[in-house]
C-alpha cells in the first residue's frame, strides 16, 4: 500500500494547523469574528446604532482576549478580523448616535 492511501485526509480549512485540538480557542475566535461582523452590520444602519455599539463594546475585548490565548495562525487571523470589524462597527454606531436610545 502506498503512503498516499494510508494517510488521513486533512480538511482544506482548519484552525488546528498544529494537529492539536483547541476547542476554547476556536470557539472564541469564531465568536469574535461573528460578533465583529454583527457590530459592523448594525453600525452601518442608523436605526440600530445602540445594538451596534453594544456589539462593538463586547466584541473588541473578546477578540483581544481570544488573541491573547490563541494557539495557531488561523485563530489569529480570525481574531484580527474580529478586532477590526468590532472597532469599525462600534465607530460607525457611535457616529450614528452611540448608546443613546
C-alpha positions in Angstrom: 0.0 0.0 0.0 1.3 3.4 -0.8 1.7 6.2 1.6 -1.0 8.2 -0.1 -3.6 5.6 0.6 -2.7 5.2 4.3 -2.5 8.9 5.2 -5.5 10.6 6.7 -7.1 13.3 4.6 -6.7 16.8 6.0 -9.5 19.3 5.6 -8.9 22.2 3.4 -9.9 24.8 6.0 -8.9 24.2 9.6 -8.0 26.2 12.6 -5.9 23.4 14.2 -2.9 23.6 12.0 -0.6 22.1 14.7 -2.5 18.9 15.0 -3.8 19.6 18.5 -7.4 20.3 19.5 -8.1 23.8 20.7 -11.9 23.9 21.4 -11.9 27.0 23.6 -9.5 29.0 21.4 -11.5 28.0 18.3 -14.8 28.9 19.9 -13.5 32.3 21.0 -12.0 33.1 17.5 -15.3 32.2 15.8 -17.4 34.1 18.3 -15.1 37.2 18.0 -15.4 37.3 14.2 -19.2 36.7 14.4 -19.8 39.5 17.0 -17.5 41.8 15.0 -19.5 41.2 11.8 -22.7 41.8 13.7 -21.3 45.1 15.1 -20.2 46.1 11.6 -23.6 45.5 10.1 -25.5 47.0 12.9 -23.2 50.0 13.0 -23.9 50.9 9.3 -27.7 51.0 10.0 -28.6 54.3 11.8 -31.7 52.8 13.4 -29.7 50.0 15.1 -26.8 52.2 16.4 -27.4 51.2 20.1 -27.1 47.4 19.3 -24.1 48.0 17.1 -22.3 49.9 19.8 -23.1 47.2 22.4 -21.8 44.5 20.0 -18.7 46.5 19.3 -18.0 47.0 23.0 -18.4 43.3 23.6 -16.6 42.2 20.5 -13.4 44.2 20.9 -12.3 42.9 24.3 -13.5 39.4 23.4 -11.2 39.5 20.3 -8.3 40.9 22.3 -8.6 38.1 24.9 -9.0 35.5 22.1 -5.8 36.9 20.5 -4.1 36.6 23.9 -4.8 32.8 24.2 -4.8 31.9 20.5 -2.6 28.9 19.6 -2.5 28.8 15.8 -2.2 31.3 12.9 -5.7 30.5 11.7 -7.1 31.6 15.0 -5.1 34.8 15.0 -6.3 35.7 11.5 -9.9 35.4 12.7 -9.1 37.4 15.8 -7.6 40.3 13.9 -10.6 40.4 11.5 -12.9 40.3 14.5 -11.0 43.1 16.2 -11.1 45.4 13.2 -14.8 44.7 12.4 -15.7 45.3 16.0 -13.8 48.6 16.2 -15.2 49.9 12.9 -18.7 48.7 13.7 -18.5 50.5 17.1 -17.2 53.6 15.5 -20.0 53.8 12.9 -22.5 53.1 15.7 -21.1 55.9 17.8 -21.2 58.2 14.8 -24.9 57.4 14.4 -25.8 58.1 18.0 -24.0 55.6 20.1 -25.6 54.4 23.3 -28.5 56.9 23.2 -31.9 55.3 22.7 
